[in-house]
Amino acid sequence: MRRRGNSVAANPILIGAATVLVVIVAVFLAYNANNGLPFVPTYELKAQVANAASLVDGNEVRIGGDRVGFISAIVPVTHKDGSVSAELTLKLDTNVKPLPDDSTLIVRPRSAISLKYLEITRGHSRQGFKNGATIPLRQATPAPVEIDQVFNMFDKKTRDAQKVNLREFGNALAGRGKDINSAILDFDPLLRNLTPVMRNLADPNTGLGRFFPALERTAAIVAPVAETQAALFGNLATTFDAFAAIARPYLQDTISGGPAALDTATRVFPYQRTFLANSTAFFRELRPGVAALKTSSPLLADAFTAGTKTLRQSPALNQRVGDAFASLESFANDPQVPLGIDGLTGTAQALAPTIANLAGAQIRCNYLAIVLNNAASALSDGDTANQGNWARITAVPGPIGVNGEAGPAAAPGNGAAVGKNGDPGTNHLHANAYPLVGGYGQPDACVAGNERYVPGQAVIGNPPGQHPTKTTKVPKDLNGDPNPTPAG
């Protein structure tokens, strides 16, 4: 009979010990799997991030959602300016080596219970990080947004405002399904046209990125007057309530007519620019007159007071004027009137040269008024014999002598006159058949009645060197002026 040989499989103790050893090795490998398996080569890098954001040793490193390594260590780093950041030690699979040196990092949440991982966005550079190199802090971008930061937006004021918005929007949209469908249909051309608009807004040259920081600064500036602005909106609500009462049809018609009015204004306003410029100059020149109204306004007030009484009597005057115009109409329709007007026209044309001369004589030298004044003086009271007044309109004879003007003469008087005292040499002819009276075509001289006697010689015509421009004095008290001044 053959004896059974010694076999390991026949020894239960050895089998149990081997099983326990295998289990221990498996548990060890499983426990350290996140920290890398032994004897497996890795690609080690260091990465700086502004904040580790709850990362822990062993968290995954992913590229495009695929796990490519893990974080083996996290240590704080103090920079020269005193700021502190976190430095991560990454152990990556060798198949991502070398990582392009323009790659970026961001810490992202893996779940809602604060489990995080490091995501690497692979760059396009041809140069890569060497084993043991450090990814600089500037490439840890964009800044991560934590879930608690998102939830912190919904504070009590925001939640209350959202309740109001949901309720108001719900009331606004209730029963308006057909209108919403029509709006969505109309959105189609809007969105097509919106594409180039959004492309322009996305262009860096548009500067939209600077708009929101500027808007933030503007909000900070107007924050001190927030209550005043709130009161403004409250007052606007009152104003819009008043507008609501006249929205239809008045405001609606106004808005409907707005485009046509705007077209008209666009066409007409350039022409009104000249009018406005002239109006500006007119009112500028009117300022002295308006300033003068300050002193003349009492007189104007009295004039308006008197004019009010006169205006009340105007209806009766208008009635009489109507009767007068009716009579004038019947007179104008009389067939004899044109004949009389033709005769008057001919008379006026014939008298035009005479009137022109008489007008100049009156305007420049006041001869007509002097004649009438002297004629009236002839009939007024004077001296005892009433000789002084008559002397104003009667001819005064010349001196008596050889060929004197007082009688027949064989030649012009030229001396040998005998005066009152027997003075010789005063008998000289002074005759002016056509004196200067300021008439048409004559100089402004009033010689008639103003000639001064030229002794020692005969003078026929206007005396040389004599050009008086005024006639005799006419007292202005004839017209109610107590201070008489020379006429003419």
Secondary structure, DSSP 8 states (H G I E B T S, - for coil): -------STT-HHHHHHHHHHHHHHHHHHHHTGGG--TT---EEEEEEES--TT--TT-EEEETTEEEEEEEEEEEEE-TTS-EEEEEEEEE-GGG-S-BTT-EEEEEESSTTS-EEEEEE----S-B--TT-EE-GGGS-S----HHHHHHT--HHHHHHHHHHHHHHHHHHTT-HHHHHHHHHHHHHHHHHHHHHHHHHHSGGG-HHHHHHHHHHHHHHHGGGHHHHHHHHHHHHHHHHHHHHTIIIIIHHHHHHHHHHHHHHHHHHHHHHHHHHHHHHHHHHHHHHHHHHHHHHHHHHHHHHHHHHHHHTHHHHHHHHHHHHHHHHHHHT-THHHHHHHHHHHHHHHHHHHHHHHHHHHHHH-HHHHHHHHHHHHTS--STT-HHHHTTTS------BTT-TTS--SS--BS-B--TT--SS--B-EE-SS--BS-TTS-S-B-TTT----TTS-EESS-TT------SB--GGGGT-SS--B--
